[in-house]
Amino acid sequence: MNKNYQFNQRIRLRHLHTFVAVAQQGTLGRAAETLSLSQPALSKTLNELEELAGARLFERGRLGAQLTMMGEQFLTHAVRVLDALNHAGQSFNTPLPQEPEVLRVCVLTTVALGMLPSILDRFHQQRPQTIVQVATLHNNVLIAGLKAGEFDVGIGRMADAELMTGLTYELLFLESLRLVVRPDHPLMSDNVTLSRALSWPVVISPEGTAPRRLAEAMLKEQGCSLPPTLVETSATSLARQLALRYNYVWFVPSGAIKEDLLHNSLAALPIASHGPGEPVGILTPSGVPLSLSAEILLATIRKSHSG
């Protein structure tokens, strides 16, 4: 078997560390202290290395251990190998790229359609590395999710006191009900009343929801009833398309169509909503510290609403 191959296969890191320590310290005793070894153990390892090399690497005497010519040549290679291993080890200790921060947000479907897009755009201008996970939920599910720790921030409606236990609530606005149609709807050229509006197809939130309760109160107050041509849905994207493209009259919370009214995509009928409206605000779990991203999102929500 090739002698060099045999040497390469049998040499160990302990041989290299021992050899370099002796070369650096100049005596076996000081090298043993540096490596926390007994001197006999160090001598044994050094002898093994010289046997594998087939040559003396040190001249030992009263003055210590002096490198031979072969030892000086081997030292260059030994230091290079240990240095390379040290750099390789440091690469394992290099901090891994941080996982992106995730902010979990739950909102009403009307909020997701209305105010949320501009809020998210402003937020990401400040926190471009934060992933925002948005769930659009009914209010009771939204509240339950926040209390269960599934979300960090919510935008929802005030609920009964017992349901709000464990949550902090901050009022943003009172959400009224609007009746909207496309700008060129025939109603826009008519003397609009609620009864005339109800002669057209209607799209409205399902029974049991806050927008539906507001609508029913309005209908009852004016002695009207919903027409037979009716779509009941919580899907605001569907309801919006029915109002934008067809002749449906959409009973919709005001927050959902703020941008549409601003850009004249939809037009509001001059029909007054019943009562002051439903309170909509920021919801967060009580006693849970908010992350910096959550605080920035809350500040963005407040600024967006105040602006």
Beta strands, then each sheet from edge to edge (+ up, - down):
strand 1: 58-61
strand 2: 64-67
strand 3: 102-107
strand 4: 131-136
strand 5: 153-157
strand 6: 167-175
strand 7: 177-181
strand 8: 202-204
strand 9: 230-232
strand 10: 249-253
strand 11: 267-268
strand 12: 278-285
sheet 1: 1+ 2-
sheet 2: 4+ 3+ 5+ 12- 6+
sheet 3: 9+ 8+ 10+ 7- 11+
end
